[in-house]
Amino acid sequence: MLGKIPIDIQKIKKDNLEKQILRTGILAELDAINLYEQMADMTENKDLEKLLLEIAREEKTHVGEFQYLLLEMDKQQKKELEEGKEEVKNLIDK
Ligand SMILES: [Fe+2]
């Protein structure tokens, strides 16, 4: 269910460890969002659907929390995110 990280944590340089922890946190939150939204689609119980979608929304907040700290620590990622955003905006004329 969870995205697998194909790395040996013992080989990660100390400078990169926190950034990799944050990226792994983001992966876990994204997996959780998909899981809760998929389960919400599966149920016919409206209360359960509502609860699952609310939890999925909270997981999206958690993505933002991990991402905020990651972007503080990884300026290259911050720059590349902005570049990616601009590339897509130009591509789709927004
Ligand atoms: Fe979460």
PDB file of the backbone (N, CA, C, O) and the ligand in Angstrom, with CONECT records:
HET    LIG  A 101       1
ATOM      1  N   MET A   1       0.814  -1.190   0.000  1.00  0.00           N
ATOM      2  CA  MET A   1       0.000   0.000   0.000  1.00  0.00           C
ATOM      3  C   MET A   1       0.864   1.264   0.000  1.00  0.00           C
ATOM      4  O   MET A   1       0.606   2.198  -0.760  1.00  0.00           O
ATOM      5  N   LEU A   2       1.881   1.288   0.848  1.00  0.00           N
ATOM      6  CA  LEU A   2       2.725   2.480   0.889  1.00  0.00           C
ATOM      7  C   LEU A   2       3.748   2.447  -0.224  1.00  0.00           C
ATOM      8  O   LEU A   2       4.229   1.382  -0.613  1.00  0.00           O
ATOM      9  N   GLY A   3       4.083   3.644  -0.745  1.00  0.00           N
ATOM     10  CA  GLY A   3       5.136   3.732  -1.737  1.00  0.00           C
ATOM     11  C   GLY A   3       6.434   3.234  -1.120  1.00  0.00           C
ATOM     12  O   GLY A   3       6.763   3.595   0.010  1.00  0.00           O
ATOM     13  N   LYS A   4       7.164   2.419  -1.844  1.00  0.00           N
ATOM     14  CA  LYS A   4       8.415   1.879  -1.309  1.00  0.00           C
ATOM     15  C   LYS A   4       9.573   2.788  -1.665  1.00  0.00           C
ATOM     16  O   LYS A   4       9.640   3.339  -2.764  1.00  0.00           O
ATOM     17  N   ILE A   5      10.487   2.935  -0.712  1.00  0.00           N
ATOM     18  CA  ILE A   5      11.673   3.752  -0.919  1.00  0.00           C
ATOM     19  C   ILE A   5      12.833   2.789  -1.181  1.00  0.00           C
ATOM     20  O   ILE A   5      13.283   2.096  -0.268  1.00  0.00           O
ATOM     21  N   PRO A   6      13.315   2.744  -2.422  1.00  0.00           N
ATOM     22  CA  PRO A   6      14.351   1.754  -2.744  1.00  0.00           C
ATOM     23  C   PRO A   6      15.760   2.237  -2.399  1.00  0.00           C
ATOM     24  O   PRO A   6      16.646   2.271  -3.253  1.00  0.00           O
ATOM     25  N   ILE A   7      15.946   2.604  -1.148  1.00  0.00           N
ATOM     26  CA  ILE A   7      17.269   3.078  -0.735  1.00  0.00           C
ATOM     27  C   ILE A   7      17.663   2.419   0.573  1.00  0.00           C
ATOM     28  O   ILE A   7      16.823   1.965   1.350  1.00  0.00           O
ATOM     29  N   ASP A   8      18.986   2.383   0.792  1.00  0.00           N
ATOM     30  CA  ASP A   8      19.516   1.873   2.059  1.00  0.00           C
ATOM     31  C   ASP A   8      19.767   3.081   2.952  1.00  0.00           C
ATOM     32  O   ASP A   8      20.673   3.876   2.702  1.00  0.00           O
ATOM     33  N   ILE A   9      18.950   3.208   3.999  1.00  0.00           N
ATOM     34  CA  ILE A   9      19.019   4.407   4.840  1.00  0.00           C
ATOM     35  C   ILE A   9      20.398   4.587   5.474  1.00  0.00           C
ATOM     36  O   ILE A   9      20.787   5.710   5.795  1.00  0.00           O
ATOM     37  N   GLN A  10      21.127   3.515   5.654  1.00  0.00           N
ATOM     38  CA  GLN A  10      22.473   3.606   6.249  1.00  0.00           C
ATOM     39  C   GLN A  10      23.437   4.364   5.342  1.00  0.00           C
ATOM     40  O   GLN A  10      24.451   4.885   5.807  1.00  0.00           O
ATOM     41  N   LYS A  11      23.126   4.426   4.052  1.00  0.00           N
ATOM     42  CA  LYS A  11      24.040   5.051   3.096  1.00  0.00           C
ATOM     43  C   LYS A  11      23.705   6.512   2.812  1.00  0.00           C
ATOM     44  O   LYS A  11      24.376   7.165   2.014  1.00  0.00           O
ATOM     45  N   ILE A  12      22.675   7.015   3.463  1.00  0.00           N
ATOM     46  CA  ILE A  12      22.285   8.412   3.223  1.00  0.00           C
ATOM     47  C   ILE A  12      23.232   9.335   3.976  1.00  0.00           C
ATOM     48  O   ILE A  12      23.496   9.142   5.163  1.00  0.00           O
ATOM     49  N   LYS A  13      23.738  10.343   3.269  1.00  0.00           N
ATOM     50  CA  LYS A  13      24.609  11.324   3.919  1.00  0.00           C
ATOM     51  C   LYS A  13      23.789  12.116   4.924  1.00  0.00           C
ATOM     52  O   LYS A  13      22.613  12.404   4.702  1.00  0.00           O
ATOM     53  N   LYS A  14      24.428  12.459   6.027  1.00  0.00           N
ATOM     54  CA  LYS A  14      23.723  13.148   7.121  1.00  0.00           C
ATOM     55  C   LYS A  14      23.001  14.406   6.622  1.00  0.00           C
ATOM     56  O   LYS A  14      21.891  14.700   7.065  1.00  0.00           O
ATOM     57  N   ASP A  15      23.624  15.137   5.713  1.00  0.00           N
ATOM     58  CA  ASP A  15      23.022  16.370   5.189  1.00  0.00           C
ATOM     59  C   ASP A  15      21.700  16.116   4.466  1.00  0.00           C
ATOM     60  O   ASP A  15      20.849  17.001   4.381  1.00  0.00           O
ATOM     61  N   ASN A  16      21.539  14.917   3.955  1.00  0.00           N
ATOM     62  CA  ASN A  16      20.332  14.606   3.178  1.00  0.00           C
ATOM     63  C   ASN A  16      19.260  13.898   3.987  1.00  0.00           C
ATOM     64  O   ASN A  16      18.124  13.778   3.528  1.00  0.00           O
ATOM     65  N   LEU A  17      19.593  13.431   5.172  1.00  0.00           N
ATOM     66  CA  LEU A  17      18.674  12.589   5.931  1.00  0.00           C
ATOM     67  C   LEU A  17      17.343  13.278   6.231  1.00  0.00           C
ATOM     68  O   LEU A  17      16.281  12.703   5.993  1.00  0.00           O
ATOM     69  N   GLU A  18      17.393  14.494   6.746  1.00  0.00           N
ATOM     70  CA  GLU A  18      16.142  15.177   7.101  1.00  0.00           C
ATOM     71  C   GLU A  18      15.279  15.434   5.868  1.00  0.00           C
ATOM     72  O   GLU A  18      14.057  15.298   5.922  1.00  0.00           O
ATOM     73  N   LYS A  19      15.914  15.804   4.762  1.00  0.00           N
ATOM     74  CA  LYS A  19      15.145  16.042   3.531  1.00  0.00           C
ATOM     75  C   LYS A  19      14.476  14.746   3.079  1.00  0.00           C
ATOM     76  O   LYS A  19      13.333  14.762   2.623  1.00  0.00           O
ATOM     77  N   GLN A  20      15.179  13.634   3.203  1.00  0.00           N
ATOM     78  CA  GLN A  20      14.595  12.360   2.778  1.00  0.00           C
ATOM     79  C   GLN A  20      13.470  11.928   3.726  1.00  0.00           C
ATOM     80  O   GLN A  20      12.486  11.327   3.294  1.00  0.00           O
ATOM     81  N   ILE A  21      13.621  12.234   5.007  1.00  0.00           N
ATOM     82  CA  ILE A  21      12.530  11.950   5.952  1.00  0.00           C
ATOM     83  C   ILE A  21      11.290  12.747   5.556  1.00  0.00           C
ATOM     84  O   ILE A  21      10.182  12.211   5.544  1.00  0.00           O
ATOM     85  N   LEU A  22      11.478  14.024   5.233  1.00  0.00           N
ATOM     86  CA  LEU A  22      10.341  14.864   4.847  1.00  0.00           C
ATOM     87  C   LEU A  22       9.692  14.361   3.556  1.00  0.00           C
ATOM     88  O   LEU A  22       8.466  14.339   3.446  1.00  0.00           O
ATOM     89  N   ARG A  23      10.512  13.957   2.576  1.00  0.00           N
ATOM     90  CA  ARG A  23       9.939  13.426   1.327  1.00  0.00           C
ATOM     91  C   ARG A  23       9.175  12.132   1.592  1.00  0.00           C
ATOM     92  O   ARG A  23       8.120  11.894   1.003  1.00  0.00           O
ATOM     93  N   THR A  24       9.711  11.300   2.478  1.00  0.00           N
ATOM     94  CA  THR A  24       9.024  10.057   2.822  1.00  0.00           C
ATOM     95  C   THR A  24       7.708  10.357   3.532  1.00  0.00           C
ATOM     96  O   THR A  24       6.713   9.664   3.317  1.00  0.00           O
ATOM     97  N   GLY A  25       7.700  11.386   4.374  1.00  0.00           N
ATOM     98  CA  GLY A  25       6.455  11.810   5.024  1.00  0.00           C
ATOM     99  C   GLY A  25       5.432  12.242   3.992  1.00  0.00           C
ATOM    100  O   GLY A  25       4.254  11.906   4.108  1.00  0.00           O
ATOM    101  N   ILE A  26       5.870  12.983   2.984  1.00  0.00           N
ATOM    102  CA  ILE A  26       4.960  13.415   1.914  1.00  0.00           C
ATOM    103  C   ILE A  26       4.402  12.198   1.175  1.00  0.00           C
ATOM    104  O   ILE A  26       3.206  12.135   0.888  1.00  0.00           O
ATOM    105  N   LEU A  27       5.272  11.233   0.870  1.00  0.00           N
ATOM    106  CA  LEU A  27       4.805  10.009   0.198  1.00  0.00           C
ATOM    107  C   LEU A  27       3.733   9.305   1.023  1.00  0.00           C
ATOM    108  O   LEU A  27       2.714   8.870   0.486  1.00  0.00           O
ATOM    109  N   ALA A  28       3.966   9.196   2.322  1.00  0.00           N
ATOM    110  CA  ALA A  28       3.005   8.508   3.196  1.00  0.00           C
ATOM    111  C   ALA A  28       1.675   9.247   3.212  1.00  0.00           C
ATOM    112  O   ALA A  28       0.614   8.623   3.184  1.00  0.00           O
ATOM    113  N   GLU A  29       1.728  10.569   3.258  1.00  0.00           N
ATOM    114  CA  GLU A  29       0.484  11.351   3.265  1.00  0.00           C
ATOM    115  C   GLU A  29      -0.258  11.217   1.940  1.00  0.00           C
ATOM    116  O   GLU A  29      -1.484  11.103   1.928  1.00  0.00           O
ATOM    117  N   LEU A  30       0.469  11.231   0.828  1.00  0.00           N
ATOM    118  CA  LEU A  30      -0.179  11.075  -0.481  1.00  0.00           C
ATOM    119  C   LEU A  30      -0.832   9.696  -0.598  1.00  0.00           C
ATOM    120  O   LEU A  30      -1.938   9.569  -1.123  1.00  0.00           O
ATOM    121  N   ASP A  31      -0.144   8.673  -0.109  1.00  0.00           N
ATOM    122  CA  ASP A  31      -0.739   7.330  -0.105  1.00  0.00           C
ATOM    123  C   ASP A  31      -2.010   7.315   0.734  1.00  0.00           C
ATOM    124  O   ASP A  31      -3.005   6.698   0.357  1.00  0.00           O
ATOM    125  N   ALA A  32      -1.969   8.002   1.881  1.00  0.00           N
ATOM    126  CA  ALA A  32      -3.139   8.034   2.764  1.00  0.00           C
ATOM    127  C   ALA A  32      -4.310   8.739   2.072  1.00  0.00           C
ATOM    128  O   ALA A  32      -5.450   8.287   2.172  1.00  0.00           O
ATOM    129  N   ILE A  33      -4.034   9.830   1.379  1.00  0.00           N
ATOM    130  CA  ILE A  33      -5.099  10.549   0.658  1.00  0.00           C
ATOM    131  C   ILE A  33      -5.765   9.615  -0.355  1.00  0.00           C
ATOM    132  O   ILE A  33      -6.991   9.520  -0.411  1.00  0.00           O
ATOM    133  N   ASN A  34      -4.945   8.930  -1.153  1.00  0.00           N
ATOM    134  CA  ASN A  34      -5.513   8.010  -2.139  1.00  0.00           C
ATOM    135  C   ASN A  34      -6.346   6.927  -1.465  1.00  0.00           C
ATOM    136  O   ASN A  34      -7.447   6.607  -1.914  1.00  0.00           O
ATOM    137  N   LEU A  35      -5.815   6.370  -0.391  1.00  0.00           N
ATOM    138  CA  LEU A  35      -6.533   5.299   0.307  1.00  0.00           C
ATOM    139  C   LEU A  35      -7.889   5.788   0.831  1.00  0.00           C
ATOM    140  O   LEU A  35      -8.908   5.134   0.612  1.00  0.00           O
ATOM    141  N   TYR A  36      -7.904   6.929   1.519  1.00  0.00           N
ATOM    142  CA  TYR A  36      -9.162   7.423   2.089  1.00  0.00           C
ATOM    143  C   TYR A  36     -10.159   7.796   0.992  1.00  0.00           C
ATOM    144  O   TYR A  36     -11.355   7.534   1.123  1.00  0.00           O
ATOM    145  N   GLU A  37      -9.671   8.404  -0.081  1.00  0.00           N
ATOM    146  CA  GLU A  37     -10.602   8.762  -1.162  1.00  0.00           C
ATOM    147  C   GLU A  37     -11.135   7.511  -1.867  1.00  0.00           C
ATOM    148  O   GLU A  37     -12.298   7.462  -2.265  1.00  0.00           O
ATOM    149  N   GLN A  38     -10.271   6.499  -2.016  1.00  0.00           N
ATOM    150  CA  GLN A  38     -10.735   5.254  -2.635  1.00  0.00           C
ATOM    151  C   GLN A  38     -11.780   4.571  -1.753  1.00  0.00           C
ATOM    152  O   GLN A  38     -12.785   4.065  -2.252  1.00  0.00           O
ATOM    153  N   MET A  39     -11.539   4.560  -0.441  1.00  0.00           N
ATOM    154  CA  MET A  39     -12.517   3.939   0.464  1.00  0.00           C
ATOM    155  C   MET A  39     -13.811   4.743   0.492  1.00  0.00           C
ATOM    156  O   MET A  39     -14.894   4.167   0.597  1.00  0.00           O
ATOM    157  N   ALA A  40     -13.711   6.066   0.400  1.00  0.00           N
ATOM    158  CA  ALA A  40     -14.918   6.891   0.344  1.00  0.00           C
ATOM    159  C   ALA A  40     -15.738   6.547  -0.897  1.00  0.00           C
ATOM    160  O   ALA A  40     -16.968   6.509  -0.851  1.00  0.00           O
ATOM    161  N   ASP A  41     -15.043   6.296  -2.003  1.00  0.00           N
ATOM    162  CA  ASP A  41     -15.747   5.902  -3.236  1.00  0.00           C
ATOM    163  C   ASP A  41     -16.421   4.543  -3.080  1.00  0.00           C
ATOM    164  O   ASP A  41     -17.454   4.282  -3.696  1.00  0.00           O
ATOM    165  N   MET A  42     -15.828   3.673  -2.247  1.00  0.00           N
ATOM    166  CA  MET A  42     -16.337   2.307  -2.114  1.00  0.00           C
ATOM    167  C   MET A  42     -17.603   2.208  -1.264  1.00  0.00           C
ATOM    168  O   MET A  42     -18.468   1.373  -1.527  1.00  0.00           O
ATOM    169  N   THR A  43     -17.708   3.059  -0.248  1.00  0.00           N
ATOM    170  CA  THR A  43     -18.818   2.895   0.700  1.00  0.00           C
ATOM    171  C   THR A  43     -20.107   3.540   0.194  1.00  0.00           C
ATOM    172  O   THR A  43     -20.089   4.526  -0.543  1.00  0.00           O
ATOM    173  N   GLU A  44     -21.216   2.953   0.612  1.00  0.00           N
ATOM    174  CA  GLU A  44     -22.515   3.557   0.309  1.00  0.00           C
ATOM    175  C   GLU A  44     -23.090   4.239   1.540  1.00  0.00           C
ATOM    176  O   GLU A  44     -24.184   4.801   1.502  1.00  0.00           O
ATOM    177  N   ASN A  45     -22.317   4.179   2.660  1.00  0.00           N
ATOM    178  CA  ASN A  45     -22.725   4.829   3.901  1.00  0.00           C
ATOM    179  C   ASN A  45     -22.272   6.289   3.848  1.00  0.00           C
ATOM    180  O   ASN A  45     -21.075   6.574   3.830  1.00  0.00           O
ATOM    181  N   LYS A  46     -23.231   7.202   3.822  1.00  0.00           N
ATOM    182  CA  LYS A  46     -22.914   8.627   3.628  1.00  0.00           C
ATOM    183  C   LYS A  46     -22.085   9.209   4.775  1.00  0.00           C
ATOM    184  O   LYS A  46     -21.207  10.042   4.550  1.00  0.00           O
ATOM    185  N   ASP A  47     -22.370   8.761   6.022  1.00  0.00           N
ATOM    186  CA  ASP A  47     -21.591   9.260   7.163  1.00  0.00           C
ATOM    187  C   ASP A  47     -20.132   8.808   7.063  1.00  0.00           C
ATOM    188  O   ASP A  47     -19.212   9.589   7.304  1.00  0.00           O
ATOM    189  N   LEU A  48     -19.936   7.549   6.706  1.00  0.00           N
ATOM    190  CA  LEU A  48     -18.567   7.039   6.555  1.00  0.00           C
ATOM    191  C   LEU A  48     -17.857   7.744   5.400  1.00  0.00           C
ATOM    192  O   LEU A  48     -16.677   8.078   5.503  1.00  0.00           O
ATOM    193  N   GLU A  49     -18.571   7.965   4.315  1.00  0.00           N
ATOM    194  CA  GLU A  49     -17.984   8.668   3.179  1.00  0.00           C
ATOM    195  C   GLU A  49     -17.534  10.076   3.593  1.00  0.00           C
ATOM    196  O   GLU A  49     -16.441  10.527   3.251  1.00  0.00           O
ATOM    197  N   LYS A  50     -18.407  10.748   4.335  1.00  0.00           N
ATOM    198  CA  LYS A  50     -18.101  12.103   4.792  1.00  0.00           C
ATOM    199  C   LYS A  50     -16.860  12.100   5.697  1.00  0.00           C
ATOM    200  O   LYS A  50     -15.980  12.951   5.562  1.00  0.00           O
ATOM    201  N   LEU A  51     -16.804  11.141   6.609  1.00  0.00           N
ATOM    202  CA  LEU A  51     -15.652  11.033   7.519  1.00  0.00           C
ATOM    203  C   LEU A  51     -14.361  10.774   6.752  1.00  0.00           C
ATOM    204  O   LEU A  51     -13.342  11.415   7.008  1.00  0.00           O
ATOM    205  N   LEU A  52     -14.406   9.835   5.813  1.00  0.00           N
ATOM    206  CA  LEU A  52     -13.198   9.498   5.047  1.00  0.00           C
ATOM    207  C   LEU A  52     -12.709  10.697   4.226  1.00  0.00           C
ATOM    208  O   LEU A  52     -11.507  10.940   4.128  1.00  0.00           O
ATOM    209  N   LEU A  53     -13.640  11.433   3.644  1.00  0.00           N
ATOM    210  CA  LEU A  53     -13.240  12.594   2.845  1.00  0.00           C
ATOM    211  C   LEU A  53     -12.682  13.710   3.726  1.00  0.00           C
ATOM    212  O   LEU A  53     -11.792  14.447   3.303  1.00  0.00           O
ATOM    213  N   GLU A  54     -13.204  13.837   4.960  1.00  0.00           N
ATOM    214  CA  GLU A  54     -12.663  14.827   5.889  1.00  0.00           C
ATOM    215  C   GLU A  54     -11.243  14.445   6.311  1.00  0.00           C
ATOM    216  O   GLU A  54     -10.364  15.301   6.405  1.00  0.00           O
ATOM    217  N   ILE A  55     -11.032  13.169   6.561  1.00  0.00           N
ATOM    218  CA  ILE A  55      -9.684  12.722   6.931  1.00  0.00           C
ATOM    219  C   ILE A  55      -8.732  12.916   5.751  1.00  0.00           C
ATOM    220  O   ILE A  55      -7.592  13.341   5.936  1.00  0.00           O
ATOM    221  N   ALA A  56      -9.197  12.605   4.539  1.00  0.00           N
ATOM    222  CA  ALA A  56      -8.360  12.832   3.349  1.00  0.00           C
ATOM    223  C   ALA A  56      -7.971  14.305   3.245  1.00  0.00           C
ATOM    224  O   ALA A  56      -6.838  14.636   2.895  1.00  0.00           O
ATOM    225  N   ARG A  57      -8.933  15.191   3.556  1.00  0.00           N
ATOM    226  CA  ARG A  57      -8.631  16.632   3.509  1.00  0.00           C
ATOM    227  C   ARG A  57      -7.545  16.985   4.529  1.00  0.00           C
ATOM    228  O   ARG A  57      -6.640  17.767   4.237  1.00  0.00           O
ATOM    229  N   GLU A  58      -7.643  16.405   5.722  1.00  0.00           N
ATOM    230  CA  GLU A  58      -6.620  16.669   6.743  1.00  0.00           C
ATOM    231  C   GLU A  58      -5.252  16.169   6.294  1.00  0.00           C
ATOM    232  O   GLU A  58      -4.235  16.801   6.580  1.00  0.00           O
ATOM    233  N   GLU A  59      -5.220  15.037   5.592  1.00  0.00           N
ATOM    234  CA  GLU A  59      -3.937  14.514   5.092  1.00  0.00           C
ATOM    235  C   GLU A  59      -3.323  15.480   4.079  1.00  0.00           C
ATOM    236  O   GLU A  59      -2.101  15.596   3.983  1.00  0.00           O
ATOM    237  N   LYS A  60      -4.170  16.162   3.335  1.00  0.00           N
ATOM    238  CA  LYS A  60      -3.649  17.153   2.382  1.00  0.00           C
ATOM    239  C   LYS A  60      -2.978  18.292   3.128  1.00  0.00           C
ATOM    240  O   LYS A  60      -1.983  18.843   2.657  1.00  0.00           O
ATOM    241  N   THR A  61      -3.513  18.649   4.286  1.00  0.00           N
ATOM    242  CA  THR A  61      -2.849  19.656   5.130  1.00  0.00           C
ATOM    243  C   THR A  61      -1.478  19.134   5.568  1.00  0.00           C
ATOM    244  O   THR A  61      -0.496  19.877   5.579  1.00  0.00           O
ATOM    245  N   HIS A  62      -1.424  17.854   5.926  1.00  0.00           N
ATOM    246  CA  HIS A  62      -0.144  17.282   6.361  1.00  0.00           C
ATOM    247  C   HIS A  62       0.885  17.323   5.239  1.00  0.00           C
ATOM    248  O   HIS A  62       2.068  17.557   5.491  1.00  0.00           O
ATOM    249  N   VAL A  63       0.441  17.096   3.992  1.00  0.00           N
ATOM    250  CA  VAL A  63       1.369  17.227   2.855  1.00  0.00           C
ATOM    251  C   VAL A  63       1.966  18.631   2.857  1.00  0.00           C
ATOM    252  O   VAL A  63       3.172  18.808   2.690  1.00  0.00           O
ATOM    253  N   GLY A  64       1.105  19.620   3.049  1.00  0.00           N
ATOM    254  CA  GLY A  64       1.572  21.010   3.053  1.00  0.00           C
ATOM    255  C   GLY A  64       2.556  21.275   4.188  1.00  0.00           C
ATOM    256  O   GLY A  64       3.514  22.029   4.016  1.00  0.00           O
ATOM    257  N   GLU A  65       2.326  20.666   5.337  1.00  0.00           N
ATOM    258  CA  GLU A  65       3.234  20.852   6.477  1.00  0.00           C
ATOM    259  C   GLU A  65       4.611  20.273   6.176  1.00  0.00           C
ATOM    260  O   GLU A  65       5.630  20.927   6.398  1.00  0.00           O
ATOM    261  N   PHE A  66       4.636  19.043   5.668  1.00  0.00           N
ATOM    262  CA  PHE A  66       5.927  18.437   5.304  1.00  0.00           C
ATOM    263  C   PHE A  66       6.591  19.239   4.184  1.00  0.00           C
ATOM    264  O   PHE A  66       7.797  19.487   4.214  1.00  0.00           O
ATOM    265  N   GLN A  67       5.792  19.638   3.204  1.00  0.00           N
ATOM    266  CA  GLN A  67       6.353  20.357   2.058  1.00  0.00           C
ATOM    267  C   GLN A  67       6.945  21.700   2.483  1.00  0.00           C
ATOM    268  O   GLN A  67       7.998  22.106   1.991  1.00  0.00           O
ATOM    269  N   TYR A  68       6.266  22.378   3.391  1.00  0.00           N
ATOM    270  CA  TYR A  68       6.785  23.670   3.834  1.00  0.00           C
ATOM    271  C   TYR A  68       8.198  23.528   4.397  1.00  0.00           C
ATOM    272  O   TYR A  68       9.109  24.269   4.025  1.00  0.00           O
ATOM    273  N   LEU A  69       8.359  22.569   5.293  1.00  0.00           N
ATOM    274  CA  LEU A  69       9.683  22.402   5.901  1.00  0.00           C
ATOM    275  C   LEU A  69      10.701  21.894   4.881  1.00  0.00           C
ATOM    276  O   LEU A  69      11.864  22.299   4.907  1.00  0.00           O
ATOM    277  N   LEU A  70      10.265  21.008   3.984  1.00  0.00           N
ATOM    278  CA  LEU A  70      11.178  20.521   2.940  1.00  0.00           C
ATOM    279  C   LEU A  70      11.681  21.680   2.085  1.00  0.00           C
ATOM    280  O   LEU A  70      12.871  21.771   1.784  1.00  0.00           O
ATOM    281  N   LEU A  71      10.767  22.561   1.700  1.00  0.00           N
ATOM    282  CA  LEU A  71      11.173  23.674   0.831  1.00  0.00           C
ATOM    283  C   LEU A  71      12.070  24.665   1.572  1.00  0.00           C
ATOM    284  O   LEU A  71      12.878  25.351   0.947  1.00  0.00           O
ATOM    285  N   GLU A  72      11.937  24.745   2.885  1.00  0.00           N
ATOM    286  CA  GLU A  72      12.875  25.560   3.668  1.00  0.00           C
ATOM    287  C   GLU A  72      14.260  24.944   3.645  1.00  0.00           C
ATOM    288  O   GLU A  72      15.259  25.663   3.678  1.00  0.00           O
ATOM    289  N   MET A  73      14.333  23.630   3.590  1.00  0.00           N
ATOM    290  CA  MET A  73      15.618  22.934   3.663  1.00  0.00           C
ATOM    291  C   MET A  73      16.210  22.632   2.294  1.00  0.00           C
ATOM    292  O   MET A  73      17.417  22.421   2.184  1.00  0.00           O
ATOM    293  N   ASP A  74      15.390  22.605   1.252  1.00  0.00           N
ATOM    294  CA  ASP A  74      15.857  22.219  -0.093  1.00  0.00           C
ATOM    295  C   ASP A  74      15.490  23.338  -1.070  1.00  0.00           C
ATOM    296  O   ASP A  74      14.437  23.304  -1.707  1.00  0.00           O
ATOM    297  N   LYS A  75      16.367  24.315  -1.173  1.00  0.00           N
ATOM    298  CA  LYS A  75      16.099  25.482  -2.024  1.00  0.00           C
ATOM    299  C   LYS A  75      16.043  25.101  -3.507  1.00  0.00           C
ATOM    300  O   LYS A  75      15.339  25.740  -4.288  1.00  0.00           O
ATOM    301  N   GLN A  76      16.785  24.059  -3.890  1.00  0.00           N
ATOM    302  CA  GLN A  76      16.717  23.611  -5.282  1.00  0.00           C
ATOM    303  C   GLN A  76      15.303  23.105  -5.587  1.00  0.00           C
ATOM    304  O   GLN A  76      14.748  23.405  -6.644  1.00  0.00           O
ATOM    305  N   GLN A  77      14.726  22.339  -4.659  1.00  0.00           N
ATOM    306  CA  GLN A  77      13.366  21.841  -4.858  1.00  0.00           C
ATOM    307  C   GLN A  77      12.371  22.994  -4.969  1.00  0.00           C
ATOM    308  O   GLN A  77      11.463  22.979  -5.801  1.00  0.00           O
ATOM    309  N   LYS A  78      12.568  24.002  -4.099  1.00  0.00           N
ATOM    310  CA  LYS A  78      11.681  25.168  -4.120  1.00  0.00           C
ATOM    311  C   LYS A  78      11.721  25.838  -5.497  1.00  0.00           C
ATOM    312  O   LYS A  78      10.681  26.156  -6.073  1.00  0.00           O
ATOM    313  N   LYS A  79      12.944  26.049  -6.019  1.00  0.00           N
ATOM    314  CA  LYS A  79      13.118  26.678  -7.330  1.00  0.00           C
ATOM    315  C   LYS A  79      12.511  25.810  -8.444  1.00  0.00           C
ATOM    316  O   LYS A  79      11.834  26.323  -9.335  1.00  0.00           O
ATOM    317  N   GLU A  80      12.753  24.525  -8.389  1.00  0.00           N
ATOM    318  CA  GLU A  80      12.244  23.635  -9.447  1.00  0.00           C
ATOM    319  C   GLU A  80      10.719  23.531  -9.402  1.00  0.00           C
ATOM    320  O   GLU A  80      10.081  23.402 -10.447  1.00  0.00           O
ATOM    321  N   LEU A  81      10.131  23.583  -8.217  1.00  0.00           N
ATOM    322  CA  LEU A  81       8.666  23.582  -8.120  1.00  0.00           C
ATOM    323  C   LEU A  81       8.084  24.797  -8.821  1.00  0.00           C
ATOM    324  O   LEU A  81       7.109  24.693  -9.565  1.00  0.00           O
ATOM    325  N   GLU A  82       8.699  25.957  -8.573  1.00  0.00           N
ATOM    326  CA  GLU A  82       8.227  27.185  -9.215  1.00  0.00           C
ATOM    327  C   GLU A  82       8.398  27.102 -10.725  1.00  0.00           C
ATOM    328  O   GLU A  82       7.511  27.513 -11.473  1.00  0.00           O
ATOM    329  N   GLU A  83       9.536  26.572 -11.180  1.00  0.00           N
ATOM    330  CA  GLU A  83       9.762  26.439 -12.621  1.00  0.00           C
ATOM    331  C   GLU A  83       8.743  25.493 -13.249  1.00  0.00           C
ATOM    332  O   GLU A  83       8.225  25.760 -14.333  1.00  0.00           O
ATOM    333  N   GLY A  84       8.461  24.398 -12.570  1.00  0.00           N
ATOM    334  CA  GLY A  84       7.474  23.445 -13.080  1.00  0.00           C
ATOM    335  C   GLY A  84       6.102  24.081 -13.196  1.00  0.00           C
ATOM    336  O   GLY A  84       5.382  23.874 -14.173  1.00  0.00           O
ATOM    337  N   LYS A  85       5.748  24.870 -12.169  1.00  0.00           N
ATOM    338  CA  LYS A  85       4.457  25.551 -12.167  1.00  0.00           C
ATOM    339  C   LYS A  85       4.345  26.504 -13.358  1.00  0.00           C
ATOM    340  O   LYS A  85       3.329  26.527 -14.051  1.00  0.00           O
ATOM    341  N   GLU A  86       5.393  27.282 -13.586  1.00  0.00           N
ATOM    342  CA  GLU A  86       5.386  28.224 -14.710  1.00  0.00           C
ATOM    343  C   GLU A  86       5.319  27.496 -16.049  1.00  0.00           C
ATOM    344  O   GLU A  86       4.615  27.932 -16.960  1.00  0.00           O
ATOM    345  N   GLU A  87       6.054  26.384 -16.171  1.00  0.00           N
ATOM    346  CA  GLU A  87       6.035  25.604 -17.431  1.00  0.00           C
ATOM    347  C   GLU A  87       4.619  25.127 -17.734  1.00  0.00           C
ATOM    348  O   GLU A  87       4.170  25.220 -18.876  1.00  0.00           O
ATOM    349  N   VAL A  88       3.923  24.627 -16.745  1.00  0.00           N
ATOM    350  CA  VAL A  88       2.565  24.114 -16.982  1.00  0.00           C
ATOM    351  C   VAL A  88       1.606  25.270 -17.257  1.00  0.00           C
ATOM    352  O   VAL A  88       0.736  25.165 -18.122  1.00  0.00           O
ATOM    353  N   LYS A  89       1.763  26.385 -16.515  1.00  0.00           N
ATOM    354  CA  LYS A  89       0.891  27.536 -16.766  1.00  0.00           C
ATOM    355  C   LYS A  89       1.039  28.009 -18.211  1.00  0.00           C
ATOM    356  O   LYS A  89       0.049  28.329 -18.868  1.00  0.00           O
ATOM    357  N   ASN A  90       2.277  28.050 -18.700  1.00  0.00           N
ATOM    358  CA  ASN A  90       2.500  28.458 -20.094  1.00  0.00           C
ATOM    359  C   ASN A  90       1.929  27.429 -21.066  1.00  0.00           C
ATOM    360  O   ASN A  90       1.374  27.787 -22.105  1.00  0.00           O
ATOM    361  N   LEU A  91       2.068  26.164 -20.726  1.00  0.00           N
ATOM    362  CA  LEU A  91       1.588  25.085 -21.595  1.00  0.00           C
ATOM    363  C   LEU A  91       0.069  25.123 -21.748  1.00  0.00           C
ATOM    364  O   LEU A  91      -0.460  24.904 -22.837  1.00  0.00           O
ATOM    365  N   ILE A  92      -0.620  25.401 -20.652  1.00  0.00           N
ATOM    366  CA  ILE A  92      -2.083  25.366 -20.698  1.00  0.00           C
ATOM    367  C   ILE A  92      -2.689  26.764 -20.788  1.00  0.00           C
ATOM    368  O   ILE A  92      -3.901  26.938 -20.667  1.00  0.00           O
ATOM    369  N   ASP A  93      -1.806  27.781 -21.008  1.00  0.00           N
ATOM    370  CA  ASP A  93      -2.274  29.165 -21.205  1.00  0.00           C
ATOM    371  C   ASP A  93      -3.045  29.716 -20.022  1.00  0.00           C
ATOM    372  O   ASP A  93      -4.147  30.233 -20.209  1.00  0.00           O
ATOM    373  N   LYS A  94      -2.508  29.628 -18.799  1.00  0.00           N
ATOM    374  CA  LYS A  94      -3.171  30.186 -17.607  1.00  0.00           C
ATOM    375  C   LYS A  94      -2.409  31.396 -17.108  1.00  0.00           C
ATOM    376  O   LYS A  94      -2.804  32.009 -16.116  1.00  0.00           O
TER     377      LYS A  94
HETATM  378 FE   LIG A 101      -1.353  12.502   7.960  1.00  0.00          FE2+
END
